[in-house]
Amino acid sequence: MKIAFWSEETQVETAFHMSLMACAFAWMRPVSIAAISGGYQGKELEKSLIRSRRKGNAAQDFSDGWEREYLPGSRQGGRKKKAVLEPFAGIGRQKAGEGLFAAEQQEYFVPSGLDCLLGKRREDLTEQAVLANMHPVVEDRMYCLPGSKRPEQEWWHKDPLFTGLKQVLDAMEECFNIVFVDCGNRKDDFAQWVLKEADICVLNMDQESELIGDYYRNPPKLRGKVFFLIGNYFEDGLYTRRNLQRLYRVDEDLLGAIPYHAQMKEAARAGRIGTEVRNYVRKDRAPSYTVFGQELSRAARLLLQLAGTGN
């Protein structure tokens, strides 16, 4: 099953809200979940779900093992990374003048994440290959696919190599019960294809927007079901969730809200959403009784029901 998140608006933090909902799914139901960007890159999604870790004095974006691998002279974040190969450190010092590390004059990049999967044929996109390139967010339940580290161009979705993203999505659907796709506010051909093919389209919106009205006045041609999600929600705002239901005659089961939560935004900046959400959707934890916890749980429960996995 594919659930696509999209917004007509900019700066509504679609990746952040999708991350919250995906993690809530993982903690509320025993389902396997994948989170992926609907573009060539997924910086916002990765920032929310992949915790930064430090080794010595160097900050790294991902954990050990599956992530990006570099050989001498590779680049990370645009800066030259100094090669330190522990098993060969002594030899390197002895033969420094003999050009043992002459390869440092060149750059090497071992692809991982989306870069690695895009380079595979469809028959090689096995469950083992997919999982090997994903980052665990909630143990044994939820994973995030890191996007490409190469610059994204306007024409990326027309390039033959990049169109492989469709077969990557197909492979992920075979490996996971639910695949969450963050389309942001993209309007390119690939994002439009994802929205049309998705089983559920979550329209993320600002509390004061007219997106619900626009949807009913000019309904898009979508194959799947539609769920409306209000992000950065304030209970004392002019358009409360109940007011929006009455104003647009929206079924209450198709409209969810995620209240503004400064601490959760801080958790997203540190890549800790996966663990923080647990406190707000598990009934044995005090934060689950807050307004944020209640609204997040309600929205996730309704979306689970729409996906056919709710109780």
N, C-alpha and C positions, 0 to 999 in steps of 0.2 A: 504494500500500500504506500502511495506517495501523498504526502501532505505538503502543499506549497504555501509559503507565507509571502505576501506581497502587499505593497502600499502604493497608492496613487501619489502620496505625499513624500517629501524628503524630510529627513531628520526626525523620523518617528521611531527610530531604533528598532526596526523590524528584526534584525539579527538578535538583539538582546531579548526581545519578547519571545521569539521562537526558541531561543535557548532555555528560557524559563519554562515554557510549555513542554518542551522535549524532556527536560530533566524531571519535571513533575510527572510526566507519563512514566518515566523509568522508575520512579520511587513509588508510584501508585499501582502499577500493574506489572506482572512478570512477563513483559514483552521485550523483544530485542529492537533497539532503536539506533538509527544512523542519522547524523546531522551533516549536511553538505551545503556548500554555497551553490547558488544557481548561476554562478559566473566562474571565470577562470581563476579568480582570486577570492579569498574569503577572510580577509583580515579581521573584520568586525566579529565574525562568528568565532574564529580561532581565539581572539582576545577574550571572549566571554567564557569559552569552554576549556581552553588549554592553559594550564597554569604555568607561569614562568618559573624556572628553577635556576639555581645558581651553582656553578662549579668553581670553586676558588673565587676569583674576582670577576669571572666572565659570566654575564647573564646569558642564559639560553632560553629559547622560546619553547622548547619541547623537552620531554623526559627522555631517558636513555633508551637505547635499543632500536626501536622501530623508526625513529625520526630521521631527520636529514643527516646524511653522512658526508663528511668532507675528507678529502685527501690533501696533502701538502699544497699550500698556496690557494686554497679555495676562498671564496668570498662569503661573508655572512653579514647581512645588513649593510652591504656596500663597503665594508672595510676588509682589508687584507687580514686573514686569520693566520697567525703564526703557528707553524706546525710543531707539535710536541708529541713525539712518538716514544712513550715511556720505555718499551722493551728495547728500543734501539738508541736510546739517548746517549749511552756511552760510546757506541760505534759512531754516532753522528759527530760527537765532539772530536773523536780521533781522526775522522776522515773529512772534517769540514772543508779542508782545502782541496779535497779530491773530487769535489762535485757530487757527493753522495745525494745531496738534496737539490740537484740541478733542476729537478722537476718543479721546484718552487717558483721558477720563472714562468710556469704555465699554471692555468687554472683547471681544476677538475671538479665536477659536480656529479655526485651519485644521486639520481632522482629518487624521491620518495613521495608519499602522499599522492595527490592527484597527478603530479608530473610522472610518477612511476606507472600508474594505472593507465594513463593516456597512451603510453608507449606499448601497451600490450594488445594482442589480438583478443577478440571476444572470447575465444575458447580458452584463453589463458587467464581470464578474469575469474578465477576460482574463489571459493570462500576463503581459502588460506591466503591467497594473494591479496584479496581485499582487506582482510583483517590485519595482515602484516603491515599495511600502509595507513592504518587508522589509529587514532589516539583514544584510549579508554577514558571515558568521562565518569560513568557510573559502572562500577565493576560488574562484568559479565552481562550488562544490560544495554549500555549506551556508549557509542563511539562517535568520534568526529573525524571527518576526512579533511586533512590540511590541504588548502588550495595551493596553486602554483606560486613559486617564488619569482617567476619571471614577470616582467611588466605586462600589464593587460592593455591591449590596444582596442580601438573601436571595432576593428574588423575581426576580432578573435573568433567570434562564433561562426564566421564564414570559412575559416581556414580548415582544410581537411583534417589536420591533426586534432584541432580543438573540437571538431564535431564528434570525436570519440567520447566526449562527455556524456552523450546520450547512451552509449553502450555501457559506460561506467555506472550510470543510474540504473539501467536495467539489471546489471550484475548485482548491485547493492540491494535491489528489491528482492532478488532471489536469496540473499544472505540474511536479510533482516525483516522482521514483521512490519516495521514502519520506517519509512525514510522521510525525514524532514528536509525540505529544500528551501533555503533562504534566497528569495528572488529580490529582496530589498525593494527599491522602486524602479527596478530595471525595466526598460521597454524594448530591449533588443529581441531578435527573433528567437533566441534560445529560451529566454525567460517566458515569452509568450507561448512557446511550445510546452514548457513545463506546466504553466497554468492551465492550458487546455487539456493536458494529459493527466493532471493530478486527480486523485480520488476525492480530495478535499482541498479547497482553496480558502485559506484564512486571510481575510482582508483586514490588515492592521491599519488603524486610524487614530487620529488625534480626537480628543473628547469633543472639540468644537467643530469638527469637520462635517462636510455634507456628503461624505462618501456613501453612506447608506442610501440617502436619497438618490445620488447619482446612479447607484447600482440598480435601483428599482426603476428609474426613469429610462436608463439605457443599459439593460442587462447584457453583460458580455456573454459570448458563446463559450461556455465552460461545460465540460463533460461531467465534472464532479459536483459535489455538494459545496455550499458556501457557508462559512462561519465568520461572523464579524467580531473583531477583537479590538477593544479600546485600550490603548496603552497610555501609561502615565496618567492614570485615572485619579480624579479627586472626587470624593463623595459630596463635597459641598459645591461642586461646579454647577453651572446653569443646566447643562445637559447630563443628568444622571443616567445611569443605566436604565432605570425604570421609565424615565421621561423619554428616552430614545425609543424604547419598546413601544410606548403609546404613540409617540409622534409618527413613527414610520410603520407601525403595526408589524413589528418584527416578532417572530416567535421567540419567547424568552429563552428557549433552548438553543437558539442560534446566535446569541449575543453574550459575549464574555467581557470581562474587564480585568486589567492588571493595574492596581494602584501604584502611584509613584512611590518609590522606596529608595531613599538615598543610600542606605547601607548595602542594598542589593546591587546598586550600580557600582559601588566600590568593589564588591565581590566580583563583579563582571570585569572590572579593569584588572583584577588580579587573576582572572581565570578560575575563580572558585565557585561558580554558579552550581556546578554539579553537586558539591557537598552542602552548600548553603540552602538550596531548595528543599533538601530533605527535612530541615527543621520546620518548614512552613506547610508541608503536605502530609506529614506523619502525625496522626492524632495523639500519639504519645509524647509529643513535644509541645512545649508552651507556645512558641511563636505561631503554631498552627491555628490558635484561637484569635489572632489579631485580624484586623480587616484585610491586610495584605494576604495573609495565609488563607483566609476564607474565600476571598475572591479568586486567588490563583487556583485553589483546589476546585472551586466551582467551575471555572473556565476549563481547566484540564479535564474534569469529569464529563462536562458536556461534549467536549471534543472527542473524548474517548468513546462516548456513546454514539456520536455521529460516525466514528470510525468502526463501530461495531465491536469494540473491545471493552465496553463498560459493563457494569453489573446492572 
